[in-house]
Amino acid sequence: MPHFDGHINYERTIPERFTEERDDRLMNSLISNYALEVRDINGKPTGHFFLNKEQAKLAADEVSGTHDTSKVDSRTFEDTWNHFDVNNDGLIEVERGP
């Protein structure tokens, strides 16, 4: 399914290892619905996906909501985010997501 990110001709391509039903459905969802794709110097998608803090929190809340009725505790999320965002870049690799 194409995703619109403000660029008219952009169509997100999910890495092949996450496209089949038997593959990692969480990674497919994270990439399809939450991740930001890095572009090269010419503006072309690179296939490298990251989560910013806001998108990671939304994804964590969705995962938590599908597994129990509570939201992710804000302190737990902050601690986990800080653990993975060691350089304080505001981005983590999608593979390190919830």
mmCIF file as gemmi writes it, N, C-alpha and C atoms, coordinates in Angstrom:
data_model
loop_
_atom_site.group_PDB
_atom_site.id
_atom_site.type_symbol
_atom_site.label_atom_id
_atom_site.label_alt_id
_atom_site.label_comp_id
_atom_site.label_asym_id
_atom_site.label_entity_id
_atom_site.label_seq_id
_atom_site.pdbx_PDB_ins_code
_atom_site.Cartn_x
_atom_site.Cartn_y
_atom_site.Cartn_z
_atom_site.occupancy
_atom_site.B_iso_or_equiv
_atom_site.pdbx_formal_charge
_atom_site.auth_seq_id
_atom_site.auth_asym_id
_atom_site.pdbx_PDB_model_num
ATOM 1 N N . MET Axp A 1 ? 0.845 -1.177 0 1 0 ? 1 A 1
ATOM 2 C CA . MET Axp A 1 ? 0 0 0 1 0 ? 1 A 1
ATOM 3 C C . MET Axp A 1 ? 0.89 1.24 0 1 0 ? 1 A 1
ATOM 4 N N . PRO Axp A 2 ? 0.715 2.145 -0.922 1 0 ? 2 A 1
ATOM 5 C CA . PRO Axp A 2 ? 1.527 3.355 -0.948 1 0 ? 2 A 1
ATOM 6 C C . PRO Axp A 2 ? 1.211 4.266 0.229 1 0 ? 2 A 1
ATOM 7 N N . HIS Axp A 3 ? 2.228 4.949 0.698 1 0 ? 3 A 1
ATOM 8 C CA . HIS Axp A 3 ? 2.072 5.907 1.783 1 0 ? 3 A 1
ATOM 9 C C . HIS Axp A 3 ? 2.492 7.276 1.284 1 0 ? 3 A 1
ATOM 10 N N . PHE Axp A 4 ? 1.739 8.276 1.597 1 0 ? 4 A 1
ATOM 11 C CA . PHE Axp A 4 ? 2.037 9.634 1.167 1 0 ? 4 A 1
ATOM 12 C C . PHE Axp A 4 ? 2.769 10.37 2.267 1 0 ? 4 A 1
ATOM 13 N N . ASP Axp A 5 ? 3.97 10.864 1.951 1 0 ? 5 A 1
ATOM 14 C CA . ASP Axp A 5 ? 4.748 11.596 2.948 1 0 ? 5 A 1
ATOM 15 C C . ASP Axp A 5 ? 5.01 13.026 2.494 1 0 ? 5 A 1
ATOM 16 N N . GLY Axp A 6 ? 4.205 13.536 1.574 1 0 ? 6 A 1
ATOM 17 C CA . GLY Axp A 6 ? 4.393 14.89 1.084 1 0 ? 6 A 1
ATOM 18 C C . GLY Axp A 6 ? 5.106 14.934 -0.256 1 0 ? 6 A 1
ATOM 19 N N . HIS Axp A 7 ? 5.637 13.799 -0.686 1 0 ? 7 A 1
ATOM 20 C CA . HIS Axp A 7 ? 6.285 13.722 -1.987 1 0 ? 7 A 1
ATOM 21 C C . HIS Axp A 7 ? 5.343 12.947 -2.91 1 0 ? 7 A 1
ATOM 22 N N . ILE Axp A 8 ? 4.962 13.546 -3.994 1 0 ? 8 A 1
ATOM 23 C CA . ILE Axp A 8 ? 3.909 13.007 -4.858 1 0 ? 8 A 1
ATOM 24 C C . ILE Axp A 8 ? 4.179 11.581 -5.319 1 0 ? 8 A 1
ATOM 25 N N . ASN Axp A 9 ? 5.4 11.248 -5.684 1 0 ? 9 A 1
ATOM 26 C CA . ASN Axp A 9 ? 5.687 9.943 -6.271 1 0 ? 9 A 1
ATOM 27 C C . ASN Axp A 9 ? 6.255 8.927 -5.289 1 0 ? 9 A 1
ATOM 28 N N . TYR Axp A 10 ? 6.143 9.178 -4.007 1 0 ? 10 A 1
ATOM 29 C CA . TYR Axp A 10 ? 6.733 8.276 -3.018 1 0 ? 10 A 1
ATOM 30 C C . TYR Axp A 10 ? 5.846 7.075 -2.762 1 0 ? 10 A 1
ATOM 31 N N . GLU Axp A 11 ? 6.412 5.898 -2.881 1 0 ? 11 A 1
ATOM 32 C CA . GLU Axp A 11 ? 5.737 4.661 -2.507 1 0 ? 11 A 1
ATOM 33 C C . GLU Axp A 11 ? 6.69 3.868 -1.633 1 0 ? 11 A 1
ATOM 34 N N . ARG Axp A 12 ? 6.3 3.657 -0.402 1 0 ? 12 A 1
ATOM 35 C CA . ARG Axp A 12 ? 7.157 2.949 0.551 1 0 ? 12 A 1
ATOM 36 C C . ARG Axp A 12 ? 7.266 1.496 0.141 1 0 ? 12 A 1
ATOM 37 N N . THR Axp A 13 ? 8.485 1.001 0.092 1 0 ? 13 A 1
ATOM 38 C CA . THR Axp A 13 ? 8.726 -0.394 -0.219 1 0 ? 13 A 1
ATOM 39 C C . THR Axp A 13 ? 9.174 -1.097 1.05 1 0 ? 13 A 1
ATOM 40 N N . ILE Axp A 14 ? 8.376 -2.04 1.484 1 0 ? 14 A 1
ATOM 41 C CA . ILE Axp A 14 ? 8.694 -2.817 2.678 1 0 ? 14 A 1
ATOM 42 C C . ILE Axp A 14 ? 9.793 -3.807 2.304 1 0 ? 14 A 1
ATOM 43 N N . PRO Axp A 15 ? 10.875 -3.907 3.094 1 0 ? 15 A 1
ATOM 44 C CA . PRO Axp A 15 ? 11.911 -4.901 2.788 1 0 ? 15 A 1
ATOM 45 C C . PRO Axp A 15 ? 11.302 -6.287 2.64 1 0 ? 15 A 1
ATOM 46 N N . GLU Axp A 16 ? 11.771 -7.037 1.679 1 0 ? 16 A 1
ATOM 47 C CA . GLU Axp A 16 ? 11.182 -8.325 1.328 1 0 ? 16 A 1
ATOM 48 C C . GLU Axp A 16 ? 11.081 -9.279 2.515 1 0 ? 16 A 1
ATOM 49 N N . ARG Axp A 17 ? 12.03 -9.205 3.436 1 0 ? 17 A 1
ATOM 50 C CA . ARG Axp A 17 ? 12.02 -10.135 4.57 1 0 ? 17 A 1
ATOM 51 C C . ARG Axp A 17 ? 10.855 -9.893 5.527 1 0 ? 17 A 1
ATOM 52 N N . PHE Axp A 18 ? 10.086 -8.816 5.314 1 0 ? 18 A 1
ATOM 53 C CA . PHE Axp A 18 ? 8.947 -8.518 6.184 1 0 ? 18 A 1
ATOM 54 C C . PHE Axp A 18 ? 7.621 -8.473 5.428 1 0 ? 18 A 1
ATOM 55 N N . THR Axp A 19 ? 7.548 -9.035 4.236 1 0 ? 19 A 1
ATOM 56 C CA . THR Axp A 19 ? 6.339 -8.894 3.428 1 0 ? 19 A 1
ATOM 57 C C . THR Axp A 19 ? 5.393 -10.086 3.474 1 0 ? 19 A 1
ATOM 58 N N . GLU Axp A 20 ? 5.875 -11.261 3.777 1 0 ? 20 A 1
ATOM 59 C CA . GLU Axp A 20 ? 5.039 -12.454 3.777 1 0 ? 20 A 1
ATOM 60 C C . GLU Axp A 20 ? 4.314 -12.615 5.111 1 0 ? 20 A 1
ATOM 61 N N . GLU Axp A 21 ? 3.194 -13.289 5.098 1 0 ? 21 A 1
ATOM 62 C CA . GLU Axp A 21 ? 2.402 -13.51 6.308 1 0 ? 21 A 1
ATOM 63 C C . GLU Axp A 21 ? 3.213 -14.223 7.389 1 0 ? 21 A 1
ATOM 64 N N . ARG Axp A 22 ? 4.097 -15.113 6.992 1 0 ? 22 A 1
ATOM 65 C CA . ARG Axp A 22 ? 4.892 -15.872 7.965 1 0 ? 22 A 1
ATOM 66 C C . ARG Axp A 22 ? 6.043 -15.042 8.535 1 0 ? 22 A 1
ATOM 67 N N . ASP Axp A 23 ? 6.302 -13.878 7.96 1 0 ? 23 A 1
ATOM 68 C CA . ASP Axp A 23 ? 7.398 -13.021 8.395 1 0 ? 23 A 1
ATOM 69 C C . ASP Axp A 23 ? 7.004 -12.211 9.617 1 0 ? 23 A 1
ATOM 70 N N . ASP Axp A 24 ? 7.888 -11.409 10.082 1 0 ? 24 A 1
ATOM 71 C CA . ASP Axp A 24 ? 7.691 -10.598 11.286 1 0 ? 24 A 1
ATOM 72 C C . ASP Axp A 24 ? 6.639 -9.519 11.023 1 0 ? 24 A 1
ATOM 73 N N . ARG Axp A 25 ? 5.425 -9.733 11.514 1 0 ? 25 A 1
ATOM 74 C CA . ARG Axp A 25 ? 4.313 -8.808 11.279 1 0 ? 25 A 1
ATOM 75 C C . ARG Axp A 25 ? 4.51 -7.499 12.027 1 0 ? 25 A 1
ATOM 76 N N . LEU Axp A 26 ? 5.161 -7.545 13.2 1 0 ? 26 A 1
ATOM 77 C CA . LEU Axp A 26 ? 5.42 -6.311 13.933 1 0 ? 26 A 1
ATOM 78 C C . LEU Axp A 26 ? 6.327 -5.402 13.114 1 0 ? 26 A 1
ATOM 79 N N . MET Axp A 27 ? 7.395 -5.953 12.551 1 0 ? 27 A 1
ATOM 80 C CA . MET Axp A 27 ? 8.304 -5.124 11.746 1 0 ? 27 A 1
ATOM 81 C C . MET Axp A 27 ? 7.575 -4.568 10.524 1 0 ? 27 A 1
ATOM 82 N N . ASN Axp A 28 ? 6.745 -5.373 9.907 1 0 ? 28 A 1
ATOM 83 C CA . ASN Axp A 28 ? 5.973 -4.892 8.769 1 0 ? 28 A 1
ATOM 84 C C . ASN Axp A 28 ? 5.106 -3.713 9.185 1 0 ? 28 A 1
ATOM 85 N N . SER Axp A 29 ? 4.438 -3.832 10.33 1 0 ? 29 A 1
ATOM 86 C CA . SER Axp A 29 ? 3.58 -2.752 10.815 1 0 ? 29 A 1
ATOM 87 C C . SER Axp A 29 ? 4.391 -1.51 11.173 1 0 ? 29 A 1
ATOM 88 N N . LEU Axp A 30 ? 5.523 -1.7 11.857 1 0 ? 30 A 1
ATOM 89 C CA . LEU Axp A 30 ? 6.349 -0.552 12.228 1 0 ? 30 A 1
ATOM 90 C C . LEU Axp A 30 ? 6.816 0.208 10.992 1 0 ? 30 A 1
ATOM 91 N N . ILE Axp A 31 ? 7.281 -0.522 9.998 1 0 ? 31 A 1
ATOM 92 C CA . ILE Axp A 31 ? 7.764 0.128 8.778 1 0 ? 31 A 1
ATOM 93 C C . ILE Axp A 31 ? 6.61 0.756 8.006 1 0 ? 31 A 1
ATOM 94 N N . SER Axp A 32 ? 5.507 0.049 7.902 1 0 ? 32 A 1
ATOM 95 C CA . SER Axp A 32 ? 4.363 0.549 7.13 1 0 ? 32 A 1
ATOM 96 C C . SER Axp A 32 ? 3.697 1.757 7.764 1 0 ? 32 A 1
ATOM 97 N N . ASN Axp A 33 ? 3.615 1.772 9.095 1 0 ? 33 A 1
ATOM 98 C CA . ASN Axp A 33 ? 2.777 2.76 9.764 1 0 ? 33 A 1
ATOM 99 C C . ASN Axp A 33 ? 3.507 3.814 10.589 1 0 ? 33 A 1
ATOM 100 N N . TYR Axp A 34 ? 4.742 3.562 10.989 1 0 ? 34 A 1
ATOM 101 C CA . TYR Axp A 34 ? 5.394 4.47 11.934 1 0 ? 34 A 1
ATOM 102 C C . TYR Axp A 34 ? 6.77 4.985 11.494 1 0 ? 34 A 1
ATOM 103 N N . ALA Axp A 35 ? 7.514 4.191 10.779 1 0 ? 35 A 1
ATOM 104 C CA . ALA Axp A 35 ? 8.91 4.522 10.497 1 0 ? 35 A 1
ATOM 105 C C . ALA Axp A 35 ? 9.066 5.657 9.485 1 0 ? 35 A 1
ATOM 106 N N . LEU Axp A 36 ? 10.203 6.316 9.594 1 0 ? 36 A 1
ATOM 107 C CA . LEU Axp A 36 ? 10.626 7.341 8.65 1 0 ? 36 A 1
ATOM 108 C C . LEU Axp A 36 ? 11.72 6.725 7.785 1 0 ? 36 A 1
ATOM 109 N N . GLU Axp A 37 ? 11.635 6.924 6.485 1 0 ? 37 A 1
ATOM 110 C CA . GLU Axp A 37 ? 12.634 6.351 5.587 1 0 ? 37 A 1
ATOM 111 C C . GLU Axp A 37 ? 13.663 7.411 5.208 1 0 ? 37 A 1
ATOM 112 N N . VAL Axp A 38 ? 14.93 7.037 5.325 1 0 ? 38 A 1
ATOM 113 C CA . VAL Axp A 38 ? 16.027 7.931 4.958 1 0 ? 38 A 1
ATOM 114 C C . VAL Axp A 38 ? 16.079 8.04 3.44 1 0 ? 38 A 1
ATOM 115 N N . ARG Axp A 39 ? 16.369 9.241 2.962 1 0 ? 39 A 1
ATOM 116 C CA . ARG Axp A 39 ? 16.524 9.472 1.527 1 0 ? 39 A 1
ATOM 117 C C . ARG Axp A 39 ? 17.988 9.774 1.232 1 0 ? 39 A 1
ATOM 118 N N . ASP Axp A 40 ? 18.421 9.434 0.024 1 0 ? 40 A 1
ATOM 119 C CA . ASP Axp A 40 ? 19.794 9.749 -0.357 1 0 ? 40 A 1
ATOM 120 C C . ASP Axp A 40 ? 19.905 11.214 -0.773 1 0 ? 40 A 1
ATOM 121 N N . ILE Axp A 41 ? 21.059 11.624 -1.185 1 0 ? 41 A 1
ATOM 122 C CA . ILE Axp A 41 ? 21.307 13.023 -1.522 1 0 ? 41 A 1
ATOM 123 C C . ILE Axp A 41 ? 20.429 13.514 -2.682 1 0 ? 41 A 1
ATOM 124 N N . ASN Axp A 42 ? 19.949 12.57 -3.498 1 0 ? 42 A 1
ATOM 125 C CA . ASN Axp A 42 ? 19.075 12.913 -4.623 1 0 ? 42 A 1
ATOM 126 C C . ASN Axp A 42 ? 17.594 12.822 -4.258 1 0 ? 42 A 1
ATOM 127 N N . GLY Axp A 43 ? 17.302 12.524 -3.01 1 0 ? 43 A 1
ATOM 128 C CA . GLY Axp A 43 ? 15.917 12.446 -2.554 1 0 ? 43 A 1
ATOM 129 C C . GLY Axp A 43 ? 15.253 11.102 -2.766 1 0 ? 43 A 1
ATOM 130 N N . LYS Axp A 44 ? 16.021 10.085 -3.179 1 0 ? 44 A 1
ATOM 131 C CA . LYS Axp A 44 ? 15.443 8.765 -3.403 1 0 ? 44 A 1
ATOM 132 C C . LYS Axp A 44 ? 15.455 7.959 -2.106 1 0 ? 44 A 1
ATOM 133 N N . PRO Axp A 45 ? 14.388 7.188 -1.846 1 0 ? 45 A 1
ATOM 134 C CA . PRO Axp A 45 ? 14.332 6.356 -0.642 1 0 ? 45 A 1
ATOM 135 C C . PRO Axp A 45 ? 15.481 5.355 -0.618 1 0 ? 45 A 1
ATOM 136 N N . THR Axp A 46 ? 16.057 5.138 0.572 1 0 ? 46 A 1
ATOM 137 C CA . THR Axp A 46 ? 17.204 4.24 0.705 1 0 ? 46 A 1
ATOM 138 C C . THR Axp A 46 ? 16.852 2.859 1.223 1 0 ? 46 A 1
ATOM 139 N N . GLY Axp A 47 ? 15.664 2.693 1.791 1 0 ? 47 A 1
ATOM 140 C CA . GLY Axp A 47 ? 15.315 1.422 2.406 1 0 ? 47 A 1
ATOM 141 C C . GLY Axp A 47 ? 15.783 1.318 3.844 1 0 ? 47 A 1
ATOM 142 N N . HIS Axp A 48 ? 16.32 2.405 4.401 1 0 ? 48 A 1
ATOM 143 C CA . HIS Axp A 48 ? 16.743 2.459 5.8 1 0 ? 48 A 1
ATOM 144 C C . HIS Axp A 48 ? 15.652 3.186 6.583 1 0 ? 48 A 1
ATOM 145 N N . PHE Axp A 49 ? 15.114 2.514 7.604 1 0 ? 49 A 1
ATOM 146 C CA . PHE Axp A 49 ? 13.974 3.029 8.348 1 0 ? 49 A 1
ATOM 147 C C . PHE Axp A 49 ? 14.331 3.297 9.807 1 0 ? 49 A 1
ATOM 148 N N . PHE Axp A 50 ? 13.834 4.424 10.317 1 0 ? 50 A 1
ATOM 149 C CA . PHE Axp A 50 ? 14.068 4.835 11.698 1 0 ? 50 A 1
ATOM 150 C C . PHE Axp A 50 ? 12.757 5.264 12.333 1 0 ? 50 A 1
ATOM 151 N N . LEU Axp A 51 ? 12.725 5.241 13.663 1 0 ? 51 A 1
ATOM 152 C CA . LEU Axp A 51 ? 11.598 5.765 14.428 1 0 ? 51 A 1
ATOM 153 C C . LEU Axp A 51 ? 12.077 6.999 15.178 1 0 ? 51 A 1
ATOM 154 N N . ASN Axp A 52 ? 11.273 8.062 15.133 1 0 ? 52 A 1
ATOM 155 C CA . ASN Axp A 52 ? 11.556 9.175 16.035 1 0 ? 52 A 1
ATOM 156 C C . ASN Axp A 52 ? 10.808 8.869 17.332 1 0 ? 52 A 1
ATOM 157 N N . LYS Axp A 53 ? 11.034 9.671 18.35 1 0 ? 53 A 1
ATOM 158 C CA . LYS Axp A 53 ? 10.471 9.383 19.671 1 0 ? 53 A 1
ATOM 159 C C . LYS Axp A 53 ? 8.943 9.372 19.645 1 0 ? 53 A 1
ATOM 160 N N . GLU Axp A 54 ? 8.348 10.324 18.952 1 0 ? 54 A 1
ATOM 161 C CA . GLU Axp A 54 ? 6.887 10.403 18.888 1 0 ? 54 A 1
ATOM 162 C C . GLU Axp A 54 ? 6.299 9.162 18.231 1 0 ? 54 A 1
ATOM 163 N N . GLN Axp A 55 ? 6.854 8.754 17.105 1 0 ? 55 A 1
ATOM 164 C CA . GLN Axp A 55 ? 6.341 7.582 16.4 1 0 ? 55 A 1
ATOM 165 C C . GLN Axp A 55 ? 6.594 6.305 17.208 1 0 ? 55 A 1
ATOM 166 N N . ALA Axp A 56 ? 7.734 6.234 17.884 1 0 ? 56 A 1
ATOM 167 C CA . ALA Axp A 56 ? 8.028 5.065 18.718 1 0 ? 56 A 1
ATOM 168 C C . ALA Axp A 56 ? 7.015 4.946 19.851 1 0 ? 56 A 1
ATOM 169 N N . LYS Axp A 57 ? 6.639 6.067 20.447 1 0 ? 57 A 1
ATOM 170 C CA . LYS Axp A 57 ? 5.649 6.06 21.538 1 0 ? 57 A 1
ATOM 171 C C . LYS Axp A 57 ? 4.286 5.614 21.02 1 0 ? 57 A 1
ATOM 172 N N . LEU Axp A 58 ? 3.904 6.099 19.848 1 0 ? 58 A 1
ATOM 173 C CA . LEU Axp A 58 ? 2.627 5.674 19.256 1 0 ? 58 A 1
ATOM 174 C C . LEU Axp A 58 ? 2.63 4.172 18.99 1 0 ? 58 A 1
ATOM 175 N N . ALA Axp A 59 ? 3.741 3.664 18.46 1 0 ? 59 A 1
ATOM 176 C CA . ALA Axp A 59 ? 3.841 2.234 18.184 1 0 ? 59 A 1
ATOM 177 C C . ALA Axp A 59 ? 3.817 1.434 19.485 1 0 ? 59 A 1
ATOM 178 N N . ALA Axp A 60 ? 4.534 1.908 20.495 1 0 ? 60 A 1
ATOM 179 C CA . ALA Axp A 60 ? 4.551 1.217 21.788 1 0 ? 60 A 1
ATOM 180 C C . ALA Axp A 60 ? 3.151 1.177 22.4 1 0 ? 60 A 1
ATOM 181 N N . ASP Axp A 61 ? 2.427 2.279 22.286 1 0 ? 61 A 1
ATOM 182 C CA . ASP Axp A 61 ? 1.058 2.308 22.807 1 0 ? 61 A 1
ATOM 183 C C . ASP Axp A 61 ? 0.166 1.316 22.064 1 0 ? 61 A 1
ATOM 184 N N . GLU Axp A 62 ? 0.349 1.207 20.746 1 0 ? 62 A 1
ATOM 185 C CA . GLU Axp A 62 ? -0.455 0.254 19.983 1 0 ? 62 A 1
ATOM 186 C C . GLU Axp A 62 ? -0.131 -1.179 20.394 1 0 ? 62 A 1
ATOM 187 N N . VAL Axp A 63 ? 1.156 -1.487 20.508 1 0 ? 63 A 1
ATOM 188 C CA . VAL Axp A 63 ? 1.553 -2.841 20.906 1 0 ? 63 A 1
ATOM 189 C C . VAL Axp A 63 ? 1.017 -3.152 22.296 1 0 ? 63 A 1
ATOM 190 N N . SER Axp A 64 ? 1.178 -2.228 23.216 1 0 ? 64 A 1
ATOM 191 C CA . SER Axp A 64 ? 0.677 -2.418 24.577 1 0 ? 64 A 1
ATOM 192 C C . SER Axp A 64 ? -0.838 -2.595 24.574 1 0 ? 64 A 1
ATOM 193 N N . GLY Axp A 65 ? -1.523 -1.816 23.767 1 0 ? 65 A 1
ATOM 194 C CA . GLY Axp A 65 ? -2.98 -1.883 23.706 1 0 ? 65 A 1
ATOM 195 C C . GLY Axp A 65 ? -3.51 -3.18 23.137 1 0 ? 65 A 1
ATOM 196 N N . THR Axp A 66 ? -2.723 -3.824 22.273 1 0 ? 66 A 1
ATOM 197 C CA . THR Axp A 66 ? -3.174 -5.096 21.698 1 0 ? 66 A 1
ATOM 198 C C . THR Axp A 66 ? -2.82 -6.278 22.588 1 0 ? 66 A 1
ATOM 199 N N . HIS Axp A 67 ? -1.968 -6.041 23.599 1 0 ? 67 A 1
ATOM 200 C CA . HIS Axp A 67 ? -1.553 -7.13 24.471 1 0 ? 67 A 1
ATOM 201 C C . HIS Axp A 67 ? -2.129 -7.018 25.878 1 0 ? 67 A 1
ATOM 202 N N . ASP Axp A 68 ? -2.558 -5.854 26.272 1 0 ? 68 A 1
ATOM 203 C CA . ASP Axp A 68 ? -3.296 -5.66 27.509 1 0 ? 68 A 1
ATOM 204 C C . ASP Axp A 68 ? -4.045 -4.332 27.399 1 0 ? 68 A 1
ATOM 205 N N . THR Axp A 69 ? -4.721 -3.936 28.425 1 0 ? 69 A 1
ATOM 206 C CA . THR Axp A 69 ? -5.568 -2.741 28.319 1 0 ? 69 A 1
ATOM 207 C C . THR Axp A 69 ? -4.88 -1.461 28.748 1 0 ? 69 A 1
ATOM 208 N N . SER Axp A 70 ? -3.637 -1.532 29.224 1 0 ? 70 A 1
ATOM 209 C CA . SER Axp A 70 ? -2.962 -0.323 29.698 1 0 ? 70 A 1
ATOM 210 C C . SER Axp A 70 ? -2.02 0.243 28.646 1 0 ? 70 A 1
ATOM 211 N N . LYS Axp A 71 ? -1.757 1.523 28.762 1 0 ? 71 A 1
ATOM 212 C CA . LYS Axp A 71 ? -0.779 2.187 27.903 1 0 ? 71 A 1
ATOM 213 C C . LYS Axp A 71 ? 0.611 1.93 28.471 1 0 ? 71 A 1
ATOM 214 N N . VAL Axp A 72 ? 1.618 2.148 27.641 1 0 ? 72 A 1
ATOM 215 C CA . VAL Axp A 72 ? 2.993 2.02 28.107 1 0 ? 72 A 1
ATOM 216 C C . VAL Axp A 72 ? 3.246 3.09 29.156 1 0 ? 72 A 1
ATOM 217 N N . ASP Axp A 73 ? 3.757 2.685 30.297 1 0 ? 73 A 1
ATOM 218 C CA . ASP Axp A 73 ? 4.098 3.618 31.358 1 0 ? 73 A 1
ATOM 219 C C . ASP Axp A 73 ? 5.113 4.628 30.821 1 0 ? 73 A 1
ATOM 220 N N . SER Axp A 74 ? 4.866 5.917 31.052 1 0 ? 74 A 1
ATOM 221 C CA . SER Axp A 74 ? 5.727 6.949 30.47 1 0 ? 74 A 1
ATOM 222 C C . SER Axp A 74 ? 7.163 6.848 30.974 1 0 ? 74 A 1
ATOM 223 N N . ARG Axp A 75 ? 7.359 6.48 32.229 1 0 ? 75 A 1
ATOM 224 C CA . ARG Axp A 75 ? 8.724 6.355 32.745 1 0 ? 75 A 1
ATOM 225 C C . ARG Axp A 75 ? 9.436 5.177 32.092 1 0 ? 75 A 1
ATOM 226 N N . THR Axp A 76 ? 8.735 4.059 31.954 1 0 ? 76 A 1
ATOM 227 C CA . THR Axp A 76 ? 9.32 2.893 31.3 1 0 ? 76 A 1
ATOM 228 C C . THR Axp A 76 ? 9.68 3.221 29.862 1 0 ? 76 A 1
ATOM 229 N N . PHE Axp A 77 ? 8.794 3.914 29.155 1 0 ? 77 A 1
ATOM 230 C CA . PHE Axp A 77 ? 9.087 4.294 27.778 1 0 ? 77 A 1
ATOM 231 C C . PHE Axp A 77 ? 10.312 5.197 27.727 1 0 ? 77 A 1
ATOM 232 N N . GLU Axp A 78 ? 10.375 6.203 28.583 1 0 ? 78 A 1
ATOM 233 C CA . GLU Axp A 78 ? 11.51 7.131 28.601 1 0 ? 78 A 1
ATOM 234 C C . GLU Axp A 78 ? 12.818 6.394 28.863 1 0 ? 78 A 1
ATOM 235 N N . ASP Axp A 79 ? 12.81 5.503 29.844 1 0 ? 79 A 1
ATOM 236 C CA . ASP Axp A 79 ? 14.014 4.736 30.16 1 0 ? 79 A 1
ATOM 237 C C . ASP Axp A 79 ? 14.445 3.882 28.972 1 0 ? 79 A 1
ATOM 238 N N . THR Axp A 80 ? 13.485 3.227 28.349 1 0 ? 80 A 1
ATOM 239 C CA . THR Axp A 80 ? 13.782 2.376 27.199 1 0 ? 80 A 1
ATOM 240 C C . THR Axp A 80 ? 14.276 3.213 26.025 1 0 ? 80 A 1
ATOM 241 N N . TRP Axp A 81 ? 13.603 4.332 25.759 1 0 ? 81 A 1
ATOM 242 C CA . TRP Axp A 81 ? 14.022 5.213 24.666 1 0 ? 81 A 1
ATOM 243 C C . TRP Axp A 81 ? 15.464 5.674 24.893 1 0 ? 81 A 1
ATOM 244 N N . ASN Axp A 82 ? 15.757 6.134 26.093 1 0 ? 82 A 1
ATOM 245 C CA . ASN Axp A 82 ? 17.101 6.629 26.393 1 0 ? 82 A 1
ATOM 246 C C . ASN Axp A 82 ? 18.158 5.535 26.291 1 0 ? 82 A 1
ATOM 247 N N . HIS Axp A 83 ? 17.781 4.313 26.601 1 0 ? 83 A 1
ATOM 248 C CA . HIS Axp A 83 ? 18.705 3.184 26.479 1 0 ? 83 A 1
ATOM 249 C C . HIS Axp A 83 ? 19.121 2.978 25.023 1 0 ? 83 A 1
ATOM 250 N N . PHE Axp A 84 ? 18.157 3.078 24.103 1 0 ? 84 A 1
ATOM 251 C CA . PHE Axp A 84 ? 18.458 2.829 22.695 1 0 ? 84 A 1
ATOM 252 C C . PHE Axp A 84 ? 18.929 4.068 21.945 1 0 ? 84 A 1
ATOM 253 N N . ASP Axp A 85 ? 18.527 5.237 22.368 1 0 ? 85 A 1
ATOM 254 C CA . ASP Axp A 85 ? 18.969 6.484 21.723 1 0 ? 85 A 1
ATOM 255 C C . ASP Axp A 85 ? 20.191 7.018 22.48 1 0 ? 85 A 1
ATOM 256 N N . VAL Axp A 86 ? 21.253 6.219 22.491 1 0 ? 86 A 1
ATOM 257 C CA . VAL Axp A 86 ? 22.43 6.535 23.303 1 0 ? 86 A 1
ATOM 258 C C . VAL Axp A 86 ? 23.133 7.817 22.875 1 0 ? 86 A 1
ATOM 259 N N . ASN Axp A 87 ? 23.043 8.176 21.605 1 0 ? 87 A 1
ATOM 260 C CA . ASN Axp A 87 ? 23.685 9.401 21.12 1 0 ? 87 A 1
ATOM 261 C C . ASN Axp A 87 ? 22.757 10.605 21.198 1 0 ? 87 A 1
ATOM 262 N N . ASN Axp A 88 ? 21.551 10.376 21.704 1 0 ? 88 A 1
ATOM 263 C CA . ASN Axp A 88 ? 20.568 11.458 21.82 1 0 ? 88 A 1
ATOM 264 C C . ASN Axp A 88 ? 20.284 12.111 20.47 1 0 ? 88 A 1
ATOM 265 N N . ASP Axp A 89 ? 20.171 11.258 19.431 1 0 ? 89 A 1
ATOM 266 C CA . ASP Axp A 89 ? 19.89 11.722 18.074 1 0 ? 89 A 1
ATOM 267 C C . ASP Axp A 89 ? 18.412 11.992 17.839 1 0 ? 89 A 1
ATOM 268 N N . GLY Axp A 90 ? 17.561 11.42 18.676 1 0 ? 90 A 1
ATOM 269 C CA . GLY Axp A 90 ? 16.13 11.546 18.467 1 0 ? 90 A 1
ATOM 270 C C . GLY Axp A 90 ? 15.596 10.521 17.483 1 0 ? 90 A 1
ATOM 271 N N . LEU Axp A 91 ? 16.437 9.556 17.097 1 0 ? 91 A 1
ATOM 272 C CA . LEU Axp A 91 ? 16.049 8.488 16.179 1 0 ? 91 A 1
ATOM 273 C C . LEU Axp A 91 ? 16.65 7.172 16.636 1 0 ? 91 A 1
ATOM 274 N N . ILE Axp A 92 ? 15.9 6.083 16.406 1 0 ? 92 A 1
ATOM 275 C CA . ILE Axp A 92 ? 16.44 4.756 16.597 1 0 ? 92 A 1
ATOM 276 C C . ILE Axp A 92 ? 16.121 3.93 15.361 1 0 ? 92 A 1
ATOM 277 N N . GLU Axp A 93 ? 16.942 2.923 15.099 1 0 ? 93 A 1
ATOM 278 C CA . GLU Axp A 93 ? 16.668 2.026 13.974 1 0 ? 93 A 1
ATOM 279 C C . GLU Axp A 93 ? 15.353 1.321 14.226 1 0 ? 93 A 1
ATOM 280 N N . VAL Axp A 94 ? 14.569 1.14 13.194 1 0 ? 94 A 1
ATOM 281 C CA . VAL Axp A 94 ? 13.24 0.527 13.349 1 0 ? 94 A 1
ATOM 282 C C . VAL Axp A 94 ? 13.352 -0.865 13.97 1 0 ? 94 A 1
ATOM 283 N N . GLU Axp A 95 ? 14.452 -1.572 13.719 1 0 ? 95 A 1
ATOM 284 C CA . GLU Axp A 95 ? 14.622 -2.905 14.28 1 0 ? 95 A 1
ATOM 285 C C . GLU Axp A 95 ? 14.74 -2.882 15.799 1 0 ? 95 A 1
ATOM 286 N N . ARG Axp A 96 ? 15.021 -1.727 16.387 1 0 ? 96 A 1
ATOM 287 C CA . ARG Axp A 96 ? 15.11 -1.6 17.844 1 0 ? 96 A 1
ATOM 288 C C . ARG Axp A 96 ? 13.792 -1.115 18.444 1 0 ? 96 A 1
ATOM 289 N N . GLY Axp A 97 ? 12.76 -1.023 17.625 1 0 ? 97 A 1
ATOM 290 C CA . GLY Axp A 97 ? 11.461 -0.525 18.077 1 0 ? 97 A 1
ATOM 291 C C . GLY Axp A 97 ? 10.821 -1.411 19.12 1 0 ? 97 A 1
ATOM 292 N N . PRO Axp A 98 ? 9.601 -1.08 19.476 1 0 ? 98 A 1
ATOM 293 C CA . PRO Axp A 98 ? 8.891 -1.731 20.593 1 0 ? 98 A 1
ATOM 294 C C . PRO Axp A 98 ? 9.02 -3.232 20.634 1 0 ? 98 A 1
